[in-house]
Amino acid sequence: MSKGFTLIETIIAIFILIVGTIVIYGVFFDMSKQANNYPYKLTAFYLAQEGMEIAKNIRDDNWVKNTGNWLERIDNGNCLTGCDFEVDYNVESGGQLIPYINEGRFLNIDSNNIYSYNNSGNYSQTIFKRKITISGFHDPSGSDDVFPVGSDDYFIGDDIIRVIASVTWEYKGSQFSAQIEEFLYNWY
């Protein structure tokens, strides 16, 4: 019996050590990338929630003003299969959703940490884009209480619409998104 390692055994041991080191480095690199992205992810979900709240506020404002149409300034009448909008609390258009053009605009942030599409004055561009999608829902039974998933047959009911608020951003060469979905009801 020999008391040393052969050249083959040494090469295999070095290969296993190198592969293990590369795997461990890759795992730590990915974990570090994800951990550094958490503040952006948290901000994105807050921005998505804010977008949803703005859509609800427009609906509620229609009720307070007694417009007679709970979808005024929300649905332009063409959102059967989906319309995309931008929205912020500093809406220049009098509280309406602004059409989402092409790839959308980046949100800006001011010195008070207020996000807006305003780019004049003391605003800095962020990495976030927000999109609000208004669409109908599928209801094969004819009642407003069935929400099947995966159908392409949508309509906007008299008392319900589907709202999706999504925020996208790029971080270290990767695309990320945060999305929330709710149904808004004509509750008045």
HELIX and SHEET records of a PDB file:
HELIX    1   1 LEU A    7  VAL A   64  1                                  58    
SHEET    1   A 5 ILE A  98  PRO A  99  0                                        
SHEET    2   A 5 CYS A  83  GLU A  86 -1                                        
SHEET    3   A 5 LYS A 129  SER A 135 -1                                        
SHEET    4   A 5 ILE A 160  TYR A 171 -1                                        
SHEET    5   A 5 SER A 174  TYR A 185 -1                                        
SHEET    1   B 3 TYR A 115  SER A 116  0                                        
SHEET    2   B 3 ASN A 108  ASP A 110 -1                                        
SHEET    3   B 3 TYR A 123  GLN A 125 -1                                        
END                                                                             
